[in-house]
Amino acid sequence: MKWTYDSIPDLKGKVIIVTGSNSGIGFHKARYFAKNNALVVMGVRSLERGKTAADKIISEFPNAKIDILQLDLNDSVSIKSFSTEFHKKYKQLDVLVNNAGIMTTPYNSTKDGFESQIGVNHFGHFLLTSLLFDVLKKTKSSRIVNTASIAHRFGSLDKESFMYQEGKKYNKSKAYAQSKLANLLFTYKLASLVEENNLDILVTASHPGISQTDLGRHIRGSFFMNFGMWVIGFARQSGEKGSLPGLRASTDKSVLNKDYYGPRGLYNTKGYPNLQKAKKKAHSKELQDLLWDESLRLTKATYDFI
Ligand SMILES: NC(=O)c1ccc[n+]([C@@H]2O[C@H](COP(=O)([O-])OP(=O)(O)OC[C@H]3O[C@@H](n4cnc5c(N)ncnc54)[C@H](OP(=O)(O)O)[C@@H]3O)[C@@H](O)[C@H]2O)c1
């Protein structure tokens, strides 16, 4: 059975946060949540780009309920003020979609000194999730949906690289793959803790296969890279179609804790969403614990399971 746009249930009364929802896959997730009557909180780093995206959704669905809050996952101060604003306005959070991401960027570090890719893609979302955990616990049957990638298959975890200092060896593809492996290690570790503590929260993940968005802008450049991107072009699907696995993980009633959704076709690069198998290393307890402990230590986040 195909799980498609029409499979999304009515979301009236639900409050859903989507990080990085002014463009790409996040935009389409926000668009379909809003179409199906959820109140969507767009976590965006530029309020102006967020408003342009929200206006587009409202012009298509005039009854869409959308709020736009500033969120820069590059900066713990911004993450904390996003959480404070959210707590002031809302008493429930049905789904937290940790979607924002950057890929193969030139070396840079976040305001808190993390290498940028693991900083934005993992540490930023780790801190954000901890700050919203109280509301997620209070909300009946809430969900956390992290956004991984096929690239996790090539990832390895090297804690020495979490806070790369410029000048040390930096490999932008390795750094991306590590950050996407981290998204899955975090998903499985948090899901286990939620289970052990009998909390009414599902922790899941999704990946969009290869979808046409602006994510690959730092890949282009050399002739060989451009040629590679041209070849990949045949495998890729639209950003809209790429939003389906995340929409399924966020809304399908049959979803279980630790489920991981992605496209079912052409080596999981495109197609309608089904359950995916993450690589064995994503299930490694040792790596999960290493990442969890380092994430707590470096972000100073706390998770209260009681
Ligand atoms: N496209 C694919 O084929 C593919 C494949 C596997 C996984 N993914 C994953 O899918 C997710 C969405 O990617 P996409 O393809 O939709 O890329 P995209 O079009 O580049 O969108 C990324 C979004 O993340 C936001 N973002 C970046 N840095 C941020 C920060 N510091 N704070 C807050 N938001 C930030 C961007 O905001 P700005 O507009 O302000 O930059 C943008 O809205 C990512 O996690 C990516 O790793 C994508």
The ligand as an SDF file (V2000), in Angstrom:
LIG
                    3D

 48 52  0  0  0  0  0  0  0  0999 V2000
   17.7490   16.9170    0.0830 N   0  0  0  0  0  0  0  0  0  0  0  0
   18.1810   15.6880    0.2680 C   0  0  0  0  0  0  0  0  0  0  0  0
   18.3800   14.9020   -0.6930 O   0  0  0  0  0  0  0  0  0  0  0  0
   18.4500   15.1790    1.6480 C   0  0  0  0  0  0  0  0  0  0  0  0
   18.9590   13.8760    1.7890 C   0  0  0  0  0  0  0  0  0  0  0  0
   19.1740   13.3620    3.0520 C   0  0  0  0  0  0  0  0  0  0  0  0
   18.8880   14.1320    4.1670 C   0  0  0  0  0  0  0  0  0  0  0  0
   18.4200   15.4060    4.0190 N   0  0  0  0  0  0  0  0  0  0  0  0
   18.1440   16.1540    5.2600 C   0  0  0  0  0  0  0  0  0  0  0  0
   16.9080   16.8430    5.1460 O   0  0  0  0  0  0  0  0  0  0  0  0
   16.9210   18.0190    5.9610 C   0  0  0  0  0  0  0  0  0  0  0  0
   16.3940   19.1980    5.1720 C   0  0  0  0  0  0  0  0  0  0  0  0
   17.2880   19.4530    4.0930 O   0  0  0  0  0  0  0  0  0  0  0  0
   16.8040   20.0620    2.7040 P   0  0  0  0  0  0  0  0  0  0  0  0
   17.2210   19.1250    1.6570 O   0  0  0  0  0  0  0  0  0  0  0  0
   15.3970   20.5330    2.7810 O   0  0  0  0  0  0  0  0  0  0  0  0
   17.8120   21.3330    2.6190 O   0  0  0  0  0  0  0  0  0  0  0  0
   17.5600   22.8940    2.4310 P   0  0  0  0  0  0  0  0  0  0  0  0
   16.5960   23.1410    1.3480 O   0  0  0  0  0  0  0  0  0  0  0  0
   18.9120   23.5000    2.3520 O   0  0  0  0  0  0  0  0  0  0  0  0
   16.8510   23.3030    3.8060 O   0  0  0  0  0  0  0  0  0  0  0  0
   17.5430   23.3000    5.0110 C   0  0  0  0  0  0  0  0  0  0  0  0
   16.7820   24.1590    6.0000 C   0  0  0  0  0  0  0  0  0  0  0  0
   17.5460   24.1660    7.2280 O   0  0  0  0  0  0  0  0  0  0  0  0
   17.6820   25.5040    7.6330 C   0  0  0  0  0  0  0  0  0  0  0  0
   18.8770   25.7510    8.4250 N   0  0  0  0  0  0  0  0  0  0  0  0
   20.1720   25.6390    8.0490 C   0  0  0  0  0  0  0  0  0  0  0  0
   20.9970   26.0250    9.0360 N   0  0  0  0  0  0  0  0  0  0  0  0
   20.2010   26.3990   10.0650 C   0  0  0  0  0  0  0  0  0  0  0  0
   20.4460   26.9080   11.3490 C   0  0  0  0  0  0  0  0  0  0  0  0
   21.6880   27.1720   11.7850 N   0  0  0  0  0  0  0  0  0  0  0  0
   19.3940   27.1620   12.1600 N   0  0  0  0  0  0  0  0  0  0  0  0
   18.1380   26.9530   11.7300 C   0  0  0  0  0  0  0  0  0  0  0  0
   17.8350   26.4900   10.5240 N   0  0  0  0  0  0  0  0  0  0  0  0
   18.8550   26.2310    9.6840 C   0  0  0  0  0  0  0  0  0  0  0  0
   17.7200   26.3210    6.3390 C   0  0  0  0  0  0  0  0  0  0  0  0
   17.4300   27.6730    6.6080 O   0  0  0  0  0  0  0  0  0  0  0  0
   18.0360   28.8620    5.6940 P   0  0  0  0  0  0  0  0  0  0  0  0
   17.1080   29.0110    4.5360 O   0  0  0  0  0  0  0  0  0  0  0  0
   18.0440   30.0270    6.6250 O   0  0  0  0  0  0  0  0  0  0  0  0
   19.4160   28.4410    5.2630 O   0  0  0  0  0  0  0  0  0  0  0  0
   16.6450   25.6020    5.5490 C   0  0  0  0  0  0  0  0  0  0  0  0
   15.3600   26.0730    5.8990 O   0  0  0  0  0  0  0  0  0  0  0  0
   18.3760   18.1560    6.4530 C   0  0  0  0  0  0  0  0  0  0  0  0
   18.4640   17.6720    7.7740 O   0  0  0  0  0  0  0  0  0  0  0  0
   19.1660   17.2580    5.5180 C   0  0  0  0  0  0  0  0  0  0  0  0
   20.3430   16.7350    6.1100 O   0  0  0  0  0  0  0  0  0  0  0  0
   18.1990   15.9330    2.8060 C   0  0  0  0  0  0  0  0  0  0  0  0
  1  2  1  0
  2  3  2  0
  2  4  1  0
  4  5  1  0
  4 48  2  0
  5  6  2  0
  6  7  1  0
  7  8  2  0
  8  9  1  0
  8 48  1  0
  9 10  1  0
  9 46  1  0
 10 11  1  0
 11 12  1  0
 11 44  1  0
 12 13  1  0
 13 14  1  0
 14 15  2  0
 14 16  1  0
 14 17  1  0
 17 18  1  0
 18 19  2  0
 18 20  1  0
 18 21  1  0
 21 22  1  0
 22 23  1  0
 23 24  1  0
 23 42  1  0
 24 25  1  0
 25 26  1  0
 25 36  1  0
 26 27  1  0
 26 35  1  0
 27 28  2  0
 28 29  1  0
 29 30  1  0
 29 35  2  0
 30 31  1  0
 30 32  2  0
 32 33  1  0
 33 34  2  0
 34 35  1  0
 36 37  1  0
 36 42  1  0
 37 38  1  0
 38 39  2  0
 38 40  1  0
 38 41  1  0
 42 43  1  0
 44 45  1  0
 44 46  1  0
 46 47  1  0
M  CHG  2   8   1  16  -1
M  END
$$$$
